[in-house]
Amino acid sequence: MKKWDDLLAKVGDPILRLEKYMIKKGLLKEGDSEKYRSQARDSARNALKSATVEPKPSIDSMFEGVYDKIPDHL
């Protein structure tokens, strides 16, 4: 986190820079960014809530979908 904080201090917040750029180019209205941030926060919270109620898969299925053929040592 220290490296990230140092980088932000040097170059500025990339999200805010993008927001300013998009406003300047007319791709985003001045007040819309807070609405989009709120929607993104709500979506992330809802995804987290639904993910925490899902049953955890068994440990035996951990590598399914990762390997075409599961190696013998796994």
Buried (B, 14 or more C-beta within 10 A) or exposed (E): EEEEEEEEEEEEEEEEEEBBEBBEEEEBEEEEBEEEEEEEEEEEEEEEEEEEEEEEEEEEEEEEEEEEEEEEEE
